[in-house]
Amino acid sequence: MAQTIKGQTGEWEIVIGLEVHAQVLSESKLFSGASTTFGKAPNHNVALVDAALPGMLPVLNEVCVRQAVRSGLGIKAAINLYSVFDRKNYFYADLPQGYQISQLYHPIVGEGELTIDLEEGESRAIGIERIHLEQDAGKSIHDQDPHRSFIDLNRTGVALMEIVSKPDLRGGDEASAYMTKLRSILRYLGTCDGNMEQGSMRADVNVSVRPMGSTELGTRTETKNVNSVRFIRQAVEYEAQRQVELLEGGGQVVQETRLYDPTKGETRSMRSKEEAHDYRYFPDPDLLPLQLDQAFVDAIAADLPELPDEKRARFEASYGLSNYDAGVLVAEKETGDFFEAVAEGRDAKLAANWVMGELFGALNKAGVELSNSPVSADALGGLIEAIGSDTISGRTAKDVFATMFETGKSADTIIDEQGLKQISDEGAIEAALDEIIASNPAQVEKAKENPKLKGWFVGQVMKATGGQANPGVVNKLINEKLG
Amino acid sequence: MSELNRMTIAQARKGMAEGSFSSVELTQSCVNAMDARADLGAFITPTPDAALEAAAEADKKRAAGDQGPLLGIPLGIKDLFCTEGVQTTAASRILQGFRPTYESTVTSNLLRDGAVFLGKLNLDEFAMGSSNTTSYYGNVVNPWQSSEKPDMQLVPGGSSGGSASAVAARLCLGATGTDTGGSIRQPAAFCGITGLKPTYGRCSRWGVVAFASSLDQAGPMARSVEDCALMLGSMAGYDPMDTTSVDTAVPDYTAELGAGVKGLKIGIPREYRVDGMPEEIEKLWMETADRLRAEGAEIVDISLPHTHAALPAYYIVAPAEASSNLARYDGVRYGFRADAPEGLPEFASLEEMYATTRGEGFGQEVQRRIMIGAYVLSAGFYDAYYNKARQVRTLIAQDFASAFEQVDAILTPTTPSPAFGITEEPTGVEMYMNDVFTVPASMAGIPGISVPVGMSKAGLPLGVQVLGKPFEEVGLLRVAQAVETAADFTATPQLMA
């Protein structure tokens, strides 16, 4: 259900388009050999061309081109075999060239789409307008000196994909679902690490509102550089509400660039259209148009991994998982892989329950990432086998798991060490039962009259076997012998 | 031995190979000439000590058996090429004191082949000009003098004015130039030397301070066609650091020298007969054609119908690219930064620092072109100017492509006038008219060479231009040498060292 705003004059529809900047996973920058490693000392990863020394020229990094094509194929988009790099001209302290190399007129990736997953298994296709490659800017640091600003060019020239959605999103929920899904796909593809807190993915959020039923687009604002899924939702909701109140109060929305303030949860004006730059775009004469051949694209397509939607469908079909469970398990590629390693050759539903239940619970509680889980997929698989083979009961398994999580030991080791192995051997249980029956004739008679008293025998067998007798087998034998 | 500096590169190569003299002697002779003719203002940064050291090194290498194609040959380097550890200014105040930590590909190639660098040559600021009067480091003087006004200092042309003047005055055996709209060919014509603009993409632009990236091309300037061929052999080559350079083998550019023009078709484009062109230029042009006909060439009347649009389109494309290329000069990382306003410790804002630095650091012509460029790229004008100019460019390239289906080379005048006085410098559009014959080839990216063929009434050199097919410099040089031989131009400038 799309979110709407009920204003005083009626219901308003929220129209959102996202421009997501995703940092391309590559060893070196878009047009230079400088490293892209995050967290280096300021100005450590800077080539001569990044610092715009005279006479230096950009050389396109083929890896970044592959990654953009791969991303395009991941959103089922048309790949433009002909694309052109343009210069976007403006002066800023962290932009040494005085222009950003981008792709305005001929982007490398054309129209595609992505399916967002909403509450209650609902999903919706969202159009993607284009993906283009461009350079990131450097970083201005204003808080280290009272009088001076510092510039760090480490990020200058790092490759970004700008992924532009169509104005198809209809609320904060959809906008955040879009970002979540896009991030998931890019991480599956290995084209962006999706680390939003490090700035690897951030969104410019375009919001406008219109009366429900209207087909015209309202005046939009663009909230820049929103860097978390939660903030995207908040920015949309704040901004849409603000616009509705403005319009209902007889005012007008000004087309402008805004900033999101996460501490206050609000957006505020950054610059208006009148102050907007004239970027004087033109084709970068240092770079020839990029001409790809179809074989290059086909080779990348052939190498595409299974993506979340396909994996989800497969999990439902081949493991019999529910749509919801499959969705949870495929959201992160690591989770899906982990699950499959646990489920391989074992009870898949049991595997899903254990991964999403005990394991996620324990990881969450301990604040540990799946990649650092003290219980490996193999180890969890071992535990599930122990349950499946009736070596331990489901109840015992929870205790074993807790010990596994704590110690990193395997289920078998813990079962052995603690002597938890369940006795399912009918002969052994029958021998114990026979002995109890033989030495308690009075109890036998009572139990034959009142079946409720059979429980006493169960307790005695358990006692005699140190609690390890398989309760099912014990019950079955007691029923047989005491009628 | 006192006139070693007057030798051609070919002669000097032979002399050193035969052991008649050393590179140190040759280089010393050039250094002496540079001292003697410092008044020409040809050098911004002479490097005589480094040159003599390099010459001694070259002599050692030769003794050890090295026979590098330019081993021990003293050359001047236009101060648009970045040279490691040696100040590189582009003749602008804004790059004052800038010492690159890197060597341009073209100069690296020359060093690889043994060349000795005498220093950095003056030019128009950022290569913008046709008179070498826009340099922050002073005007360059043409070593030729007019018989009509012998006291008047003449311009050497531009932008490679220092290169042309130095080669003509025998301060160096050859020099590097760069040509964006005629910056090699026009000064070569004004100074009575030979200058070749190769096909766009033939020489790497890596490490050359950019003016207009889609047009800039490095080339040799020397005192003979053969010398240009020798220098180009070293300068040219594919460079993975410049993706606009073309990955095609570097041939032996001297291969067809001396083969003559018998059987070749030479085109005379009728559109190059422009209004107001002096009769003496028209006459020399036709005489040259006649001489080639006499050598067995067929002279063909051809049409290049879009010629008239080349100059206006050029003055959109080149400033547009320049306005963007020159954005990096902001006073932050290298070169000149303006002082804060009198009495204030610092600028009020970053923008004020940029504006003041660029206002004081760039000369008038550079500022004019930045403004023209920013204007033609601005929203609402882009299609009318820049895109239209690009379309014109395509038409001009098509003109040449169809002409070359009929002819092997095209012959035109290089300039519409001989060198003029520094004080009678034309302004604005009139100045831009200097490039009217050279700009079309630049816009099409094809190679062109200016060869001195005669004298004006006032005793000033005049050149003709030969244009060739893309990447067929071998054939172009062959025709150019036939022009050279037929003209037998032997006059020397008055202010020669």
Boltz contact constraints between the chains, C-beta under 6 A:
constraints:
  - contact:
      token1: [A, 52]
      token2: [B, 328]
      max_distance: 6.0
  - contact:
      token1: [A, 54]
      token2: [B, 209]
      max_distance: 6.0
  - contact:
      token1: [A, 55]
      token2: [B, 82]
      max_distance: 6.0
  - contact:
      token1: [A, 55]
      token2: [B, 207]
      max_distance: 6.0
  - contact:
      token1: [A, 55]
      token2: [B, 208]
      max_distance: 6.0
  - contact:
      token1: [A, 55]
      token2: [B, 209]
      max_distance: 6.0
  - contact:
      token1: [A, 57]
      token2: [B, 206]
      max_distance: 6.0
  - contact:
      token1: [A, 57]
      token2: [B, 242]
      max_distance: 6.0
  - contact:
      token1: [A, 59]
      token2: [B, 243]
      max_distance: 6.0
  - contact:
      token1: [A, 87]
      token2: [B, 324]
      max_distance: 6.0
  - contact:
      token1: [A, 89]
      token2: [B, 324]
      max_distance: 6.0
  - contact:
      token1: [A, 91]
      token2: [B, 354]
      max_distance: 6.0
  - contact:
      token1: [A, 93]
      token2: [B, 350]
      max_distance: 6.0
  - contact:
      token1: [A, 97]
      token2: [B, 328]
      max_distance: 6.0
  - contact:
      token1: [A, 98]
      token2: [B, 327]
      max_distance: 6.0
  - contact:
      token1: [A, 98]
      token2: [B, 328]
      max_distance: 6.0
  - contact:
      token1: [A, 99]
      token2: [B, 324]
      max_distance: 6.0
  - contact:
      token1: [A, 278]
      token2: [B, 378]
      max_distance: 6.0
  - contact:
      token1: [A, 278]
      token2: [B, 379]
      max_distance: 6.0
  - contact:
      token1: [A, 280]
      token2: [B, 377]
      max_distance: 6.0
  - contact:
      token1: [A, 280]
      token2: [B, 378]
      max_distance: 6.0
  - contact:
      token1: [A, 282]
      token2: [B, 377]
      max_distance: 6.0
  - contact:
      token1: [A, 282]
      token2: [B, 386]
      max_distance: 6.0
  - contact:
      token1: [A, 285]
      token2: [B, 213]
      max_distance: 6.0
  - contact:
      token1: [A, 285]
      token2: [B, 214]
      max_distance: 6.0
  - contact:
      token1: [A, 285]
      token2: [B, 321]
      max_distance: 6.0
  - contact:
      token1: [A, 286]
      token2: [B, 213]
      max_distance: 6.0
  - contact:
      token1: [A, 288]
      token2: [B, 243]
      max_distance: 6.0
